[in-house]
Amino acid sequence: MKLKKFLQYRIWENNSSLVQLLGLCPVLAMTTNSVNAIGLGLTTTVILTITNVIISIFKLFIPKDIRIPIYMIVISSMVTCIEMLLHAYQFSLYQSLGVFIPLIVTNCIIVGRVDFIAYNSSIFISFLDGISIGIGSTLAMFVVGSIREILGNGTFLFGINKIFKFLNDLSCFTLIDKKYTIILAILPPGGFFILGFLIAFKNYLDLRKNKTNNENCLQSCKLKKFYE
C-alpha cells in the first residue's frame, strides 16, 4: 500500500510536468509527435534513475558546499553516455531529438530530485523516485505529443520505426484526414494550449475526487454519530 501511494504521488498527484511545471522546454518543444515524446521521456527517465542511484551511493563522500557542481558532473557524464549510445544504436531517434539530448544536463527535474531525494535517501528510495518521476514526465509528454500529432498531422505513432527498427515507415495509424487537421496544434502556441487544457483537466479530476472523498467521509462521520 505504501509503495502504491509512493508511486501515485510522484506519477499523478505531484507530476513534474503537470503539477510542478518543471522542464517545460522539452515538454513543449519535443511533443509535436508521440514518438519523440516517448524517446525523450525514456531517455530522461534512464538518466534520472541512474544519477539518483549514483548520488545516493556516494552521498556520504560528497561535501555539502560543492554538491551542485558534483551533481552536474555526474549528470553530464550520464547524458554523454546515453547520447553516444543513441548515436550508435538509434541514430534516427538521435537525429529527431537533436539538441534536446545534451540539454537534459540542465533539466531542473533531474537536479531537483537528485538534491531533494537522492542526497537524503537510501539507494532503493532514490531508484524508485527516479523511475516514478521519469514515468510521470514521460506519460505527460506522451499525452501532449499524441494529442498534438493527431490534431496537427492526423496520425498516431508516426515514426515508431525510430524506436523499433523491425517496423517500417508506414507502421502508424491515420486517424484524421490531412485536410481536416489543425496546423496550430503542432506549432508552439498549440503546445501551450494543449498543455494548459491537460493541466486544467487534471485539476478537475483531482477536485472531483477530493469532493467525493469529503462527501464519503462526512457520511461516515454521520453514521458513526448515529450508532453512538
Legacy VTK file of the C-alpha trace (Angstrom):
# vtk DataFile Version 3.0
C-alpha trace
ASCII
DATASET POLYDATA
POINTS 228 float
0.000 0.000 0.000
2.825 2.402 0.849
4.549 1.627 -2.460
1.298 2.321 -4.334
0.930 5.671 -2.559
4.603 6.451 -3.211
4.222 5.862 -6.959
0.809 7.521 -7.199
2.098 10.678 -5.540
5.020 11.020 -7.958
3.342 9.867 -11.159
-0.006 11.616 -10.746
-0.509 13.814 -7.678
2.837 15.628 -7.914
3.598 15.099 -11.612
6.716 17.049 -12.540
5.243 18.353 -15.808
1.575 18.877 -14.887
1.866 19.998 -11.251
5.392 21.226 -10.584
5.688 22.575 -14.163
9.385 21.682 -14.355
11.335 21.000 -17.547
8.668 22.538 -19.775
11.144 23.386 -22.550
11.459 19.774 -23.800
7.807 19.072 -22.959
6.655 21.803 -25.348
9.414 21.585 -27.961
9.660 17.819 -28.472
5.994 16.845 -28.246
4.981 17.563 -31.840
4.523 13.794 -32.160
4.178 10.885 -29.770
7.355 9.043 -30.797
9.644 11.977 -29.997
7.848 12.353 -26.662
8.421 8.677 -25.831
12.084 8.829 -26.880
12.911 11.939 -24.863
10.846 10.770 -21.888
12.541 7.374 -21.676
15.976 8.954 -22.132
15.281 11.403 -19.303
13.949 8.590 -17.094
17.080 6.462 -17.568
19.403 9.396 -16.841
17.371 10.490 -13.802
17.285 6.973 -12.323
20.998 6.265 -12.840
22.001 9.688 -11.497
19.786 9.281 -8.434
21.345 5.911 -7.638
24.942 7.152 -8.125
24.438 10.210 -5.920
22.696 8.114 -3.260
25.616 5.649 -3.209
28.274 8.349 -2.806
26.276 10.897 -0.795
28.433 10.433 2.318
31.531 11.399 0.319
30.016 14.477 -1.348
30.766 17.736 0.527
27.596 19.716 1.060
29.126 23.013 -0.091
30.089 21.732 -3.546
27.320 19.194 -4.117
25.706 21.083 -7.037
28.857 21.072 -9.244
29.270 17.359 -8.480
25.659 16.734 -9.490
26.297 18.486 -12.799
29.426 16.412 -13.466
27.556 13.150 -12.840
24.509 14.218 -14.868
26.576 15.448 -17.818
28.561 12.184 -17.794
25.349 10.138 -17.917
23.886 12.333 -20.669
27.055 11.943 -22.752
26.954 8.147 -22.379
23.280 7.936 -23.336
23.814 10.314 -26.254
26.647 8.158 -27.602
24.534 5.005 -27.239
21.637 6.601 -29.115
24.025 7.816 -31.800
25.378 4.285 -32.211
22.207 2.189 -31.973
19.217 4.510 -32.528
20.545 7.078 -34.976
17.129 8.072 -36.362
15.829 8.814 -32.871
19.063 10.627 -32.070
18.533 12.889 -35.103
14.924 13.590 -34.113
15.755 14.546 -30.540
18.738 16.611 -31.656
19.979 19.285 -29.256
17.459 18.328 -26.581
19.558 15.326 -25.523
22.512 17.474 -24.324
20.022 19.924 -22.782
18.920 17.183 -20.358
22.000 18.231 -18.360
20.205 21.442 -17.392
16.824 19.817 -16.802
15.671 21.120 -13.426
13.698 17.929 -12.769
16.915 15.897 -12.567
18.875 18.413 -10.484
15.914 18.910 -8.147
15.283 15.210 -7.497
18.979 14.482 -7.036
19.330 17.208 -4.403
15.967 16.672 -2.693
15.754 12.864 -2.729
18.990 11.102 -3.718
21.236 13.188 -1.443
18.982 12.480 1.552
17.559 8.999 0.941
18.507 5.355 0.538
19.529 3.795 -2.769
16.210 1.948 -3.118
14.108 5.058 -2.489
16.280 7.045 -4.903
15.865 4.356 -7.560
12.075 4.251 -7.180
11.886 8.036 -7.150
13.838 8.285 -10.404
11.684 5.661 -12.115
8.351 7.104 -10.944
9.175 10.758 -11.636
10.517 9.791 -15.063
7.427 7.739 -15.892
5.176 10.611 -14.811
7.025 13.070 -17.035
7.072 10.591 -19.939
3.326 9.984 -19.685
2.631 13.722 -19.663
4.834 14.237 -22.739
3.261 11.244 -24.477
-0.292 12.523 -23.950
0.607 16.047 -25.100
2.543 14.673 -28.082
-0.246 12.289 -29.073
-2.919 14.997 -28.999
-0.733 17.396 -30.996
0.140 14.721 -33.561
-3.455 13.581 -34.035
-4.842 17.109 -34.357
-1.920 18.525 -36.349
-0.994 15.636 -38.661
-3.889 13.211 -38.335
-1.531 10.350 -37.449
-0.628 8.443 -34.294
2.796 6.891 -33.577
4.222 8.132 -36.854
7.945 7.268 -36.928
7.679 4.414 -34.432
10.337 2.643 -36.503
12.852 5.082 -34.962
12.458 3.143 -31.710
11.604 -0.310 -33.050
13.763 -0.904 -36.108
11.883 -4.019 -37.225
8.911 -1.769 -38.121
8.740 0.235 -41.346
7.893 3.853 -42.162
4.224 3.007 -42.673
3.795 1.485 -39.194
1.460 4.149 -37.824
-2.245 4.937 -37.527
-4.014 7.536 -39.676
-6.946 8.823 -37.623
-7.841 12.108 -39.339
-7.696 13.053 -42.996
-4.960 15.601 -43.709
-7.429 18.238 -44.910
-9.226 18.208 -41.535
-6.112 18.669 -39.375
-5.401 21.766 -37.277
-1.913 23.081 -38.065
-1.918 25.205 -34.885
-1.634 22.011 -32.800
1.947 21.293 -33.929
3.060 24.926 -33.652
4.474 26.357 -30.378
1.212 28.118 -29.359
-0.637 24.838 -29.829
1.726 23.154 -27.376
0.922 25.775 -24.724
-2.838 25.472 -25.315
-2.865 21.667 -25.135
-0.629 21.557 -22.049
-2.885 24.138 -20.387
-6.031 22.129 -21.155
-4.347 18.964 -19.874
-3.378 20.677 -16.592
-6.936 22.023 -16.232
-8.391 18.547 -16.863
-6.104 17.014 -14.237
-7.096 19.694 -11.709
-10.770 18.992 -12.467
-10.303 15.259 -11.825
-8.426 15.948 -8.575
-11.099 18.367 -7.312
-13.850 15.897 -8.179
-12.029 13.093 -6.382
-11.451 15.257 -3.292
-15.106 16.285 -3.270
-16.212 12.634 -3.434
-13.798 11.677 -0.634
-15.059 14.540 1.564
-18.670 13.516 0.986
-17.881 9.889 1.855
-16.008 10.996 4.966
-18.914 13.208 6.059
-21.348 10.358 5.507
-19.174 8.001 7.558
-18.969 10.528 10.401
-22.767 10.935 10.444
-23.256 7.167 10.546
-20.739 6.863 13.351
-22.502 9.529 15.414
-25.872 7.882 14.716
-24.741 4.498 16.037
-23.052 6.073 19.043
LINES 1 229
228 0 1 2 3 4 5 6 7 8 9 10 11 12 13 14 15 16 17 18 19 20 21 22 23 24 25 26 27 28 29 30 31 32 33 34 35 36 37 38 39 40 41 42 43 44 45 46 47 48 49 50 51 52 53 54 55 56 57 58 59 60 61 62 63 64 65 66 67 68 69 70 71 72 73 74 75 76 77 78 79 80 81 82 83 84 85 86 87 88 89 90 91 92 93 94 95 96 97 98 99 100 101 102 103 104 105 106 107 108 109 110 111 112 113 114 115 116 117 118 119 120 121 122 123 124 125 126 127 128 129 130 131 132 133 134 135 136 137 138 139 140 141 142 143 144 145 146 147 148 149 150 151 152 153 154 155 156 157 158 159 160 161 162 163 164 165 166 167 168 169 170 171 172 173 174 175 176 177 178 179 180 181 182 183 184 185 186 187 188 189 190 191 192 193 194 195 196 197 198 199 200 201 202 203 204 205 206 207 208 209 210 211 212 213 214 215 216 217 218 219 220 221 222 223 224 225 226 227
